[in-house]
Amino acid sequence: MSSEYEPKVLMFTCNWCSYAAADLAGTSRMKTPHNIRIVRVMCSGRVDPQFIMEAFAQGADGVIVSGCHPGDCHYMEGNYKALRRMLLLRKLLEQLGIEPERLRLEWISASEARKFVEITTDTVEKLRKLGPLKPRLDYVRKIMEEVVK
C-alpha cells in the first residue's frame, strides 16, 4: 500500500450531460482517477452550496460541479444558476481558509468523455499538490449549524 497522499474528490454531475460523459468514459474503458466519487443530480443548478460545504466538512479535499454547456441546459438556465452560486461560494471558501481552487465548475457535454477524464485527472493532480484539506473544520461546522437554524 502506498503512503502517498490521495485526495478525496466529490463530483456532482448533471444527469443529461456530465453523467453521460462519465458513463461514456467508463464504457470506453478510459482510465479515470479512482478517488472521484460521483453524485448524479438532475441539473448543476440543483447543487446547493450547503451540499458542497458539507462535503468539505465531511472530509472531501475537493469538489467538482459539472453540467451542460451554457445555452444547452435541459432546464433552460440551471447552469447559469450554478455559475452564480459557485462564484459566490469560492469567495466564501477563501474567507473560511479553504483554497478556492478546491472547488471547480466545469461544462462537460455527453460526448466529451475525454474532457471528463482530463478534468478529473487534472483536479486530482492539483489537489495532490495542495495537500490534504486542513481547515478549521469545527469553525466550518459551526457556521453550517448557524445557516441551518
C-alpha atoms as one frame of an Amber mdcrd trajectory, in Angstrom:
protein
   0.000   0.000   0.000   1.323   3.432  -0.932   1.766   6.050   1.772   1.355
   8.800  -0.833  -1.495  11.211  -0.170  -4.578  10.534  -2.273  -7.199  13.295
  -2.273 -10.893  12.565  -1.881 -12.943  14.275  -4.580 -16.711  14.543  -4.753
 -18.157  15.320  -8.177 -21.719  16.474  -8.800 -22.670  15.655 -12.396 -25.807
  16.708 -14.236 -27.910  13.793 -15.415 -28.131  14.875 -19.033 -24.568  15.774
 -19.959 -21.778  15.283 -17.429 -23.039  11.990 -16.039 -23.412  10.694 -19.586
 -19.807  11.758 -20.278 -18.659   9.846 -17.193 -20.621   6.816 -18.378 -19.117
   7.089 -21.855 -15.618   7.300 -20.362 -16.322   4.132 -18.411 -17.809   2.176
 -21.294 -14.923   3.331 -23.497 -12.526   1.964 -20.868 -10.769   5.284 -20.430
  -8.528   5.499 -17.374 -10.073   7.757 -14.729  -8.870   8.537 -11.210 -10.128
   6.034  -8.652 -10.680   8.674  -5.975 -13.549  10.527  -7.675 -16.971   9.868
  -6.175 -19.861  10.896  -8.397 -23.205  12.206  -7.230 -25.722  12.347 -10.071
 -28.096  15.327  -9.953 -30.744  16.314 -12.456 -29.097  19.697 -13.094 -25.967
  21.511 -11.933 -28.304  24.323 -10.873 -29.744  21.990  -8.224 -26.428  21.689
  -6.378 -26.993  23.625  -3.181 -23.899  25.351  -1.759 -24.714  23.630   1.521
 -24.009  20.265  -0.161 -20.536  21.475  -1.066 -19.834  22.877   2.390 -20.978
  19.602   3.917 -18.697  17.668   1.568 -15.703  19.671   2.799 -16.832  19.323
   6.414 -17.086  15.530   5.956 -13.564  15.199   4.583 -13.614  15.873   0.838
 -10.395  17.504  -0.349 -12.052  18.881  -3.481 -15.433  19.226  -5.156 -16.259
  19.401  -8.859 -19.633  20.584 -10.097 -20.219  19.798 -13.760 -23.097  20.474
 -16.064 -24.245  21.161 -19.600 -22.516  23.857 -21.601 -24.089  27.331 -21.244
 -27.051  27.583 -23.561 -27.540  23.797 -23.653 -29.097  23.234 -20.219 -32.107
  20.907 -20.305 -33.683  23.138 -17.665 -33.069  26.350 -19.595 -30.879  28.317
 -17.162 -29.807  25.846 -14.485 -26.138  26.027 -15.390 -26.182  29.846 -15.145
 -27.626  29.449 -11.647 -24.798  27.048 -10.826 -22.236  29.529 -12.147 -23.543
  32.352  -9.954 -23.560  30.106  -6.895 -20.046  28.790  -7.478 -18.579  32.273
  -7.920 -20.003  33.343  -4.556 -19.099  30.077  -2.863 -15.463  30.333  -3.944
 -15.287  33.720  -2.179 -16.818  32.214   0.949 -14.359  29.313   0.912 -11.470
  31.749   0.795 -12.884  33.586   3.824 -13.044  30.269   5.687  -9.422  29.468
   4.939 -10.172  26.902   2.239  -8.345  27.379  -1.040 -10.917  28.310  -3.723
  -9.075  26.009  -6.134 -10.607  23.095  -4.251 -13.961  23.918  -5.858 -14.233
  23.563  -9.610 -17.106  24.215 -12.021 -16.884  22.612 -15.452 -19.104  22.271
 -18.508 -18.947  18.756 -19.947 -21.329  17.527 -22.649 -22.450  13.918 -23.047
 -19.990  13.324 -25.889 -16.952  14.708 -24.059 -15.682  11.611 -22.277 -12.083
  12.613 -22.909 -12.732  16.034 -21.344 -14.271  14.283 -18.314 -11.096  12.225
 -17.893  -8.840  15.269 -18.347 -10.740  17.363 -15.799 -10.899  14.654 -13.148
  -7.230  13.755 -13.620  -6.153  17.409 -13.523  -8.209  18.020 -10.375  -6.649
  15.081  -8.541  -3.140  16.207  -9.549  -3.768  19.780  -8.361  -5.206  18.559
  -5.067  -2.161  16.346  -4.510  -0.002  19.464  -4.804  -2.256  21.406  -2.406
  -2.183  18.562   0.084  -4.930  17.463   2.460  -7.605  19.948   3.362  -6.877
  21.154   6.879  -9.369  23.952   7.504 -10.749  24.748  10.865 -13.463  22.129
  10.446 -15.060  22.956  13.775 -15.441  26.529  12.576 -16.960  25.393   9.280
 -19.362  23.065  11.119 -20.370  25.871  13.471 -21.171  28.099  10.509 -23.174
  25.308   8.867 -25.183  24.858  12.051 -25.936  28.573  12.118 -27.025  28.506
   8.463 -29.355  25.564   9.062 -31.040  27.190  12.099
